[in-house]
Amino acid sequence: MGRINERDTTDEVLRETRRIKEALAQSMDFDLDRILEDARDNQKRSGRTILNPPVRKDA
């Protein structure tokens, strides 16, 4: 994951979203498996109904 060039982004919401994404990734050593596991755990704890996309059979 590359560093974000803030000069290329003028939208404040995008800058903040990217800053949060970068901080989260850095806190988990940019390990995608850890990031996804954390997201799944947060979803389970949320108590909300979570819909999973269908699995393609030809994949």
C-alpha positions as CSV (number, residue, x, y, z in Angstrom):
1,M,0.0,0.0,0.0
2,G,1.5,3.3,-1.1
3,R,1.6,6.5,0.8
4,I,-1.2,9.0,0.1
5,N,-0.2,12.2,-1.6
6,E,-2.5,14.8,0.2
7,R,-1.6,17.4,-2.5
8,D,-3.5,15.4,-5.1
9,T,-6.7,15.4,-3.1
10,T,-8.8,18.5,-2.5
11,D,-11.9,16.8,-1.1
12,E,-11.8,16.9,2.8
13,V,-13.9,13.8,3.2
14,L,-11.6,11.8,0.9
15,R,-8.6,13.0,2.8
16,E,-10.0,12.0,6.1
17,T,-11.2,8.6,4.8
18,R,-7.7,7.9,3.4
19,R,-6.1,9.1,6.6
20,I,-8.2,6.7,8.7
21,K,-7.5,3.8,6.2
22,E,-3.8,4.5,6.4
23,A,-3.8,4.6,10.2
24,L,-5.8,1.3,10.4
25,A,-3.5,-0.4,7.9
26,Q,-0.4,0.8,9.7
27,S,-1.8,-0.3,13.1
28,M,-2.0,-3.9,11.7
29,D,1.4,-3.8,10.0
30,F,-0.3,-3.5,6.6
31,D,-1.3,-7.2,6.9
32,L,-4.4,-7.7,4.8
33,D,-5.4,-10.9,6.6
34,R,-5.4,-9.1,10.0
35,I,-7.3,-6.1,8.6
36,L,-10.0,-8.4,7.2
37,E,-10.2,-10.5,10.4
38,D,-10.6,-7.3,12.4
39,A,-13.4,-6.1,10.0
40,R,-15.2,-9.4,10.3
41,D,-14.9,-9.3,14.1
42,N,-16.3,-5.8,14.2
43,Q,-19.2,-6.8,12.0
44,K,-20.1,-9.8,14.3
45,R,-19.9,-7.5,17.4
46,S,-22.1,-4.9,15.8
47,G,-25.2,-7.0,16.2
48,R,-26.4,-6.0,12.7
49,T,-27.5,-8.3,10.0
50,I,-24.7,-8.8,7.5
51,L,-25.4,-9.9,4.0
52,N,-22.6,-11.8,2.2
53,P,-22.4,-11.5,-1.5
54,P,-23.1,-14.8,-3.4
55,V,-20.2,-16.9,-4.4
56,R,-19.6,-17.3,-8.1
57,K,-19.6,-21.0,-9.1
58,D,-17.4,-20.4,-12.1
59,A,-14.7,-18.7,-10.1
